[in-house]
Amino acid sequence: MSALALLGGPRTRHAPFPPYPVIGEAERRAVLEVLDEGRLSTFIASPGAQFLGGHRIRQFEQEFGEFHGARFAVAFNSATAALHAAVIGCGIAPGEEVIVPPYTFTSTATCALMHGAIPVFADVDEETFCLDPKALEAVISPRARAVIPVHLFGQPALMDELQQVARRHRLRVIEDCAQAPAATYKGTRVGVLGDCGVFSFQETKNLMTGEGGMLVTNDASIAEIARLVRNHGEAAVSPGEARSYKAEILGWNYRMTEFEAALGRCQLRQLPEQNRARQRLAAHLTRALGGLPGLRVPPLREGCEHVYYVYPLLYDASVWGIPRARFLEAVGAEGIPISGGYVKPLYLSPLYQERRAWAFRAYRGDVSYAEGICPVAERLHRETMLLIAVVRPPATEDDMDDIAAAIWKVWEHRKELT
Ligand SMILES: Cc1ncc(COP(=O)(O)O)c(C=O)c1O
């Protein structure tokens, strides 16, 4: 086998991996139709204020809701906005606690701070990388009002166990499905297992509209509050009626545009096939890495469908004999995009360490953000997590073979890296 690229040998792969997202003809036509029609948002069109947005937005909401078997779907301009609305819709009060995993994107936790509530971090489980039900139970205080499980990297969280704890302690459950659209848990698509679910359509996501988000729920009150929060808190008006400018509650401008809705409708139709393609590529890569010591491929769980927003591997430096950083350097030099760690557990950032949000001023509890509170997340970040983002169409099985070949090559030559 040729020498490692890091040590002057030839690279396993020269060509870049195919870019994502792919904008198809259907998306192009759908966006042009919006331009031709000339109504880009329609939330504040006159005469006759449109509290519920333009016709594409409403169609997208209806289709997204039906796809999930949810009574209501409310479109937003991001998942962060939808999470904020979910916290308000679930009736969480300032000063109350919202339990979240620390190993996730920042807004899973900041959505609580935006409403004056306090994120409390509970550790993740090493199998799924999602919230650990035992860790959830251990951090519940009398101030706890909600939990936000995250279906991380496309893998559904341990929802039955989490829901049992939530029910025992009367916690509202907001699912963060940003990375797992159409992933299934025991046959049900994530998002409708808890009180409400939130999705992201940001450009890197499995279903993308550039920016965008959606809240789904079967709870009419959450849906109603979400629509108000999205639209300056102004009350609904029937089509044709004059706009009142009367704010019922504190609201923001979290509205989606018709462009995003047009893209979203196209992307939703393609989502099942796109996810199946991700699953085929992931299965191929898992087979190609089969038998490689010191790397744990993503486990398949009975009754769950992983949709591989990214493909996570666990690295064991004691088997490889080289630190993770050295492994990453060597695989990267072979022409393979791979990264380590994902996010630093959120509580370790200055926002929490120095309590840099107004919500902390009025808080009377004793939440801890000390290093060591979530050892599994800290270890994943520091030592063991590897992520490959290109396990998605338009990449092909040949691309997966290149990834596996590079990793096997580094394995064969690992002793030269010590
Ligand atoms: C788990 C998770 N939650 C929330 C978000 C926020 O999504 P958005 O960028 O649409 O606000 C993201 C985005 O990356 C995410 O990965």
PDBQT file of the ligand as one rigid body, heavy atoms in Angstrom, charges set to zero:
ROOT
HETATM    1  C1  LIG A 501     -30.189  20.517  16.653  1.00  0.00    +0.000 C 
HETATM    2  C2  LIG A 501     -30.449  21.871  16.077  1.00  0.00    +0.000 A 
HETATM    3  N1  LIG A 501     -31.384  22.655  16.636  1.00  0.00    +0.000 NA
HETATM    4  C3  LIG A 501     -31.669  23.872  16.138  1.00  0.00    +0.000 A 
HETATM    5  C4  LIG A 501     -31.003  24.366  15.045  1.00  0.00    +0.000 A 
HETATM    6  C5  LIG A 501     -31.331  25.753  14.561  1.00  0.00    +0.000 C 
HETATM    7  O1  LIG A 501     -31.784  25.760  13.253  1.00  0.00    +0.000 OA
HETATM    8  P1  LIG A 501     -31.899  27.117  12.426  1.00  0.00    +0.000 P 
HETATM    9  O2  LIG A 501     -30.538  27.369  11.852  1.00  0.00    +0.000 OA
HETATM   10  O3  LIG A 501     -32.912  26.805  11.370  1.00  0.00    +0.000 OA
HETATM   11  O4  LIG A 501     -32.329  28.182  13.341  1.00  0.00    +0.000 OA
HETATM   12  C6  LIG A 501     -30.038  23.593  14.410  1.00  0.00    +0.000 A 
HETATM   13  C7  LIG A 501     -29.323  24.107  13.234  1.00  0.00    +0.000 C 
HETATM   14  O5  LIG A 501     -28.268  23.690  12.874  1.00  0.00    +0.000 OA
HETATM   15  C8  LIG A 501     -29.735  22.309  14.934  1.00  0.00    +0.000 A 
HETATM   16  O6  LIG A 501     -28.817  21.536  14.381  1.00  0.00    +0.000 OA
ENDROOT
TORSDOF 0
